[in-house]
Amino acid sequence: MKELIEKINARFEAFKTDAQLLSEKGNKAAGTRARKSSRVLEKLLKEFRNTSMEN
């Protein structure tokens, strides 16, 4: 569970950085990375929800 939380935190930090680059500087590549991070975050959060229900 701790490893999963660390993955979520790391992916969220990457998302936050890329989303900020997109909004402040209009960096389109950062927007693509932010969208990808959001999809990965969605999967990780679903995994967290399932794992937490089992415990």
Residue frames relative to the residue before (quaternion, step in Angstrom):
aa qw qx qy qz dx dy dz
M 1.0000 0.0000 0.0000 0.0000 0.00 0.00 0.00
K 0.6437 0.5301 -0.3223 0.4481 3.58 0.98 -0.86
E 0.6367 0.5281 -0.3209 0.4612 3.58 1.02 -0.81
L 0.6386 0.5278 -0.3163 0.4622 3.57 1.01 -0.81
I 0.6534 0.5051 -0.3101 0.4709 3.58 0.96 -0.84
E 0.6334 0.5202 -0.3273 0.4702 3.59 1.03 -0.73
K 0.6324 0.5204 -0.3258 0.4723 3.60 1.03 -0.77
I 0.6446 0.5193 -0.3169 0.4630 3.58 0.97 -0.87
N 0.6670 0.5052 -0.3017 0.4570 3.59 0.89 -0.92
A 0.6626 0.5042 -0.3079 0.4603 3.59 0.92 -0.89
R 0.6745 0.4862 -0.2972 0.4693 3.58 0.91 -0.88
F 0.6358 0.5230 -0.3360 0.4575 3.59 1.03 -0.74
E 0.6316 0.5240 -0.3355 0.4625 3.59 0.99 -0.77
A 0.6388 0.5114 -0.3218 0.4762 3.60 0.99 -0.83
F 0.6415 0.5225 -0.3175 0.4634 3.58 0.97 -0.88
K 0.6653 0.5216 -0.3027 0.4400 3.56 0.87 -1.00
T 0.6538 0.5159 -0.3067 0.4608 3.57 0.95 -0.89
D 0.7045 0.4635 -0.2691 0.4651 3.57 0.84 -1.00
A 0.6377 0.5186 -0.3337 0.4616 3.60 0.98 -0.75
Q 0.6380 0.5220 -0.3213 0.4660 3.57 1.04 -0.76
L 0.6412 0.5158 -0.3236 0.4670 3.60 0.97 -0.82
L 0.6464 0.5192 -0.3166 0.4608 3.57 1.00 -0.81
S 0.7328 0.4457 -0.2552 0.4465 3.56 0.76 -1.00
E 0.7389 0.4301 -0.2403 0.4596 3.59 0.95 -0.80
K 0.8188 0.2390 -0.0957 0.5131 3.56 0.94 -0.88
G 0.4497 -0.7130 0.4399 0.3098 3.58 1.25 -0.08
N 0.3102 0.7722 -0.4953 0.2494 3.57 1.20 0.52
K 0.3100 -0.7986 0.4887 0.1653 3.60 -0.26 1.28
A 0.6164 0.5399 -0.3499 0.4539 3.60 1.05 -0.68
A 0.6323 0.5180 -0.3273 0.4742 3.57 1.05 -0.74
G 0.6105 0.5499 -0.3430 0.4552 3.59 1.09 -0.65
T 0.6379 0.5143 -0.3177 0.4772 3.55 1.02 -0.81
R 0.6622 0.4953 -0.3048 0.4724 3.57 0.93 -0.87
A 0.6392 0.5249 -0.3283 0.4562 3.61 0.99 -0.79
R 0.6516 0.5036 -0.3204 0.4682 3.60 0.96 -0.80
K 0.6373 0.5113 -0.3275 0.4745 3.57 1.01 -0.77
S 0.6452 0.5211 -0.3160 0.4608 3.58 0.95 -0.87
S 0.6450 0.5254 -0.3332 0.4438 3.58 0.98 -0.76
R 0.6338 0.5123 -0.3330 0.4743 3.60 1.06 -0.69
V 0.6576 0.4951 -0.3060 0.4783 3.58 0.95 -0.85
L 0.6331 0.5323 -0.3251 0.4583 3.58 1.00 -0.82
E 0.6172 0.5521 -0.3407 0.4451 3.55 1.00 -0.81
K 0.6729 0.4907 -0.2891 0.4721 3.58 0.92 -0.92
L 0.6637 0.5055 -0.3052 0.4592 3.58 0.94 -0.89
L 0.6660 0.4993 -0.3060 0.4621 3.58 0.98 -0.80
K 0.6175 0.5159 -0.3455 0.4828 3.59 1.09 -0.62
E 0.6323 0.5193 -0.3219 0.4763 3.56 1.03 -0.81
F 0.6307 0.5283 -0.3247 0.4666 3.58 1.01 -0.80
R 0.6523 0.5204 -0.3129 0.4536 3.56 0.90 -0.95
N 0.6740 0.4871 -0.2962 0.4698 3.61 0.91 -0.90
T 0.6650 0.5055 -0.3021 0.4594 3.57 0.93 -0.87
S 0.6751 0.4930 -0.3035 0.4573 3.57 0.91 -0.85
M 0.6242 0.5312 -0.3396 0.4614 3.61 1.09 -0.58
E 0.6491 0.5229 -0.3111 0.4566 3.58 1.11 -0.70
N 0.6709 0.4657 -0.2967 0.4950 3.58 1.08 -0.71
